[in-house]
Amino acid sequence: MRCANLWPGGGGRVDIVKGNMGWIEVIVGPMFSGKSEELIRRLRRAEIARQRVQIFKPVIDQRYAANEIVSHSGLGIRSDLVREAREVLEKVEPRTEVVGIDEAQFLGEELVSVCTKLADMGKRVIVAGLDTDFLGRPFEPMPRLLAVAEEITKLLAICVRCGNPAVHTQRLVASDELIVVGAGGMYEARCRRCFEPQPAQEKADAEKHTTARPKAIST
């Protein structure tokens, strides 16, 4: 049995492979930062190690494939669809050792308790998702999941405006809805300086105003 290598000051990474110890790994960052790609890499390594793996993603995310997690670069791995976090707990088999969850921010408030229960059952839980929304606010429930995770990986994208490291997801379409599933053409990565959270909101408000304006009646 290999145990965790926990370095003083929190500078190392958790390295637990076998045994009854469960834990939670969280991969966060903006869109186009490689979260799904990193999740797929870890899950494939677990499969190579002959560990029993189950993978889940939200039913609303079918941008590239209905039954696969697919990264923006085209990497894919088979997954099951769920509508909410509690379905993950219902579908996980007793012998499963590793549970992967992509786009976890869409699975609701029960995500934290479900991941905690899975880890308490001795399973390695690897979760990927956005940590901030289109306005740059914490994207619940991901911040609370970060608080209980053993390992956190924060990835950065490249700002399409200036080339600096990007931590934000810029929405390009008019909508004030929190969840608008999309990819290239609807979102792009932006750095702190180039991020413009208000234009997306203002564009949505302007379209609402235009729609609500009464049409002129010709005489």
C-alpha positions as CSV (number, residue, x, y, z in Angstrom):
1,M,0.0,0.0,0.0
2,R,1.2,3.5,-0.9
3,C,0.2,6.3,1.4
4,A,-0.2,10.0,0.7
5,N,2.9,12.2,0.3
6,L,1.8,15.4,2.0
7,W,4.5,18.0,2.0
8,P,4.8,20.6,4.8
9,G,3.1,23.8,3.8
10,G,0.9,22.1,1.3
11,G,3.4,22.3,-1.5
12,G,3.2,18.7,-2.7
13,R,0.5,16.7,-4.4
14,V,-1.5,13.8,-3.0
15,D,-0.1,10.5,-4.1
16,I,-2.4,7.7,-3.0
17,V,-2.9,4.7,-5.2
18,K,-4.3,1.8,-3.3
19,G,-6.0,1.0,0.0
20,N,-9.2,2.2,1.7
21,M,-8.3,5.8,1.5
22,G,-10.7,7.9,-0.7
23,W,-10.1,11.5,-1.7
24,I,-11.2,14.3,-4.0
25,E,-9.3,16.0,-6.7
26,V,-10.7,19.1,-8.4
27,I,-9.5,20.6,-11.7
28,V,-10.8,24.2,-12.2
29,G,-10.2,27.1,-14.6
30,P,-11.8,29.1,-17.4
31,M,-13.1,27.6,-20.6
32,F,-10.3,26.5,-23.0
33,S,-7.8,26.0,-20.2
34,G,-7.6,22.2,-20.7
35,K,-9.7,21.0,-17.8
36,S,-11.4,18.1,-19.7
37,E,-8.1,17.2,-21.2
38,E,-6.5,16.9,-17.8
39,L,-9.5,14.9,-16.5
40,I,-9.3,12.5,-19.4
41,R,-5.5,12.1,-18.9
42,R,-5.9,11.1,-15.2
43,L,-8.8,8.8,-16.0
44,R,-6.9,7.0,-18.7
45,R,-3.9,6.5,-16.4
46,A,-6.3,4.9,-13.9
47,E,-7.6,2.6,-16.6
48,I,-4.0,1.7,-17.6
49,A,-3.4,0.9,-13.9
50,R,-6.3,-1.6,-14.2
51,Q,-8.5,0.4,-11.8
52,R,-12.3,0.2,-12.2
53,V,-13.4,3.6,-13.5
54,Q,-16.8,5.2,-14.0
55,I,-17.2,8.6,-15.7
56,F,-20.1,11.0,-15.7
57,K,-21.1,14.3,-17.2
58,P,-24.3,16.5,-17.2
59,V,-27.0,15.7,-19.7
60,I,-27.2,19.3,-20.8
61,D,-23.6,19.1,-22.1
62,Q,-23.8,17.4,-25.5
63,R,-21.7,19.9,-27.5
64,Y,-19.4,17.3,-29.0
65,A,-20.9,13.9,-28.2
66,A,-23.8,12.5,-26.2
67,N,-22.0,9.6,-24.5
68,E,-18.4,11.0,-24.2
69,I,-16.4,13.6,-22.4
70,V,-14.7,15.4,-25.3
71,S,-12.1,18.2,-24.8
72,H,-11.9,21.2,-27.1
73,S,-8.8,19.6,-28.6
74,G,-10.7,16.5,-29.6
75,L,-9.7,14.0,-26.9
76,G,-12.6,11.8,-25.8
77,I,-13.5,9.2,-23.2
78,R,-16.8,7.3,-22.8
79,S,-19.1,8.6,-20.0
80,D,-22.6,8.3,-18.6
81,L,-25.1,11.1,-18.6
82,V,-26.7,12.4,-15.3
83,R,-29.1,15.2,-14.6
84,E,-28.0,16.0,-11.1
85,A,-25.3,15.0,-8.6
86,R,-27.4,12.4,-6.7
87,E,-27.6,10.3,-9.9
88,V,-23.8,9.8,-9.8
89,L,-24.2,8.3,-6.3
90,E,-27.0,6.0,-7.5
91,K,-25.1,4.8,-10.6
92,V,-21.7,4.2,-9.1
93,E,-21.0,0.5,-8.7
94,P,-19.6,-0.9,-5.4
95,R,-16.4,-2.2,-7.0
96,T,-15.7,1.2,-8.8
97,E,-12.4,2.6,-7.6
98,V,-12.2,5.9,-9.5
99,V,-15.1,8.3,-10.3
100,G,-14.7,11.1,-12.9
101,I,-17.1,14.0,-13.3
102,D,-16.8,16.6,-16.0
103,E,-18.6,20.1,-16.1
104,A,-19.5,19.5,-12.5
105,Q,-20.7,23.1,-12.0
106,F,-23.9,22.1,-13.8
107,L,-24.9,19.3,-11.3
108,G,-26.4,21.4,-8.5
109,E,-25.9,21.9,-4.8
110,E,-25.7,18.3,-3.9
111,L,-22.4,17.9,-5.7
112,V,-20.3,18.6,-2.6
113,S,-22.1,16.0,-0.4
114,V,-22.1,13.4,-3.2
115,C,-18.3,13.7,-3.8
116,T,-17.7,13.6,0.0
117,K,-19.8,10.4,0.3
118,L,-17.9,8.8,-2.6
119,A,-14.5,9.7,-1.0
120,D,-15.7,8.4,2.4
121,M,-16.5,5.1,0.6
122,G,-12.9,4.9,-0.4
123,K,-13.1,6.1,-3.9
124,R,-10.8,8.5,-5.8
125,V,-13.1,11.3,-7.1
126,I,-11.8,13.5,-9.9
127,V,-13.9,16.5,-10.7
128,A,-13.5,19.1,-13.4
129,G,-15.5,22.3,-13.8
130,L,-15.6,26.1,-14.0
131,D,-14.9,28.0,-10.8
132,T,-16.2,31.3,-12.0
133,D,-19.3,32.3,-14.1
134,F,-19.6,34.7,-17.1
135,L,-19.6,37.7,-14.7
136,G,-16.5,36.5,-12.9
137,R,-18.3,35.5,-9.8
138,P,-17.7,32.2,-7.9
139,F,-19.7,29.5,-9.7
140,E,-21.5,27.5,-7.0
141,P,-21.1,24.8,-5.9
142,M,-17.5,24.6,-7.1
143,P,-16.0,26.9,-4.4
144,R,-17.4,24.7,-1.6
145,L,-16.1,21.6,-3.3
146,L,-12.6,23.2,-3.4
147,A,-12.8,23.7,0.3
148,V,-13.2,20.0,1.0
149,A,-10.9,18.6,-1.7
150,E,-7.5,17.0,-0.9
151,E,-6.0,18.3,-4.2
152,I,-6.8,21.3,-6.3
153,T,-5.4,22.1,-9.8
154,K,-6.0,25.6,-11.2
155,L,-5.5,25.8,-14.9
156,L,-5.1,29.0,-17.0
157,A,-6.0,29.6,-20.6
158,I,-4.5,32.1,-23.1
159,C,-6.2,35.5,-23.4
160,V,-7.4,35.8,-27.1
161,R,-6.9,39.6,-26.8
162,C,-3.4,40.0,-25.6
163,G,-1.9,36.5,-25.1
164,N,-1.5,36.8,-21.3
165,P,-2.6,34.0,-18.9
166,A,-6.4,34.0,-18.9
167,V,-8.4,33.3,-15.7
168,H,-11.9,34.4,-17.0
169,T,-14.5,33.1,-19.4
170,Q,-15.9,35.9,-21.6
171,R,-19.4,35.4,-22.9
172,L,-19.9,36.8,-26.4
173,V,-23.7,36.2,-26.8
174,A,-26.5,38.2,-25.3
175,S,-27.9,36.3,-22.3
176,D,-28.2,37.0,-18.6
177,E,-28.9,33.3,-17.9
178,L,-26.3,31.7,-15.6
179,I,-26.1,28.5,-17.7
180,V,-25.7,28.9,-21.5
181,V,-23.9,25.8,-22.9
182,G,-21.6,26.6,-25.7
183,A,-18.0,26.6,-27.0
184,G,-16.1,28.6,-29.6
185,G,-18.1,31.5,-31.0
186,M,-20.1,31.9,-27.7
187,Y,-17.2,32.1,-25.3
188,E,-13.5,33.0,-25.2
189,A,-10.8,33.1,-22.7
190,R,-9.8,36.5,-21.3
191,C,-7.1,37.8,-18.8
192,R,-8.0,40.0,-15.8
193,R,-7.3,43.2,-17.8
194,C,-9.2,42.2,-21.0
195,F,-12.2,40.6,-19.2
196,E,-15.4,42.6,-19.7
197,P,-18.2,41.1,-17.6
198,Q,-20.7,44.0,-18.1
199,P,-20.9,44.1,-21.9
200,A,-22.5,40.6,-21.9
201,Q,-25.0,41.7,-19.3
202,E,-25.7,45.0,-21.1
203,K,-26.1,43.3,-24.4
204,A,-28.7,41.0,-22.9
205,D,-30.5,43.9,-21.2
206,A,-30.5,45.8,-24.5
207,E,-32.1,42.9,-26.4
208,K,-34.8,42.5,-23.7
209,H,-35.5,46.3,-24.0
210,T,-35.8,46.0,-27.8
211,T,-38.1,43.0,-27.6
212,A,-40.3,44.7,-25.1
213,R,-40.6,48.0,-27.0
214,P,-44.1,48.3,-28.7
215,K,-44.1,48.4,-32.4
216,A,-45.1,51.6,-34.2
217,I,-48.6,51.4,-35.8
218,S,-48.7,52.9,-39.3
219,T,-51.7,55.0,-40.3
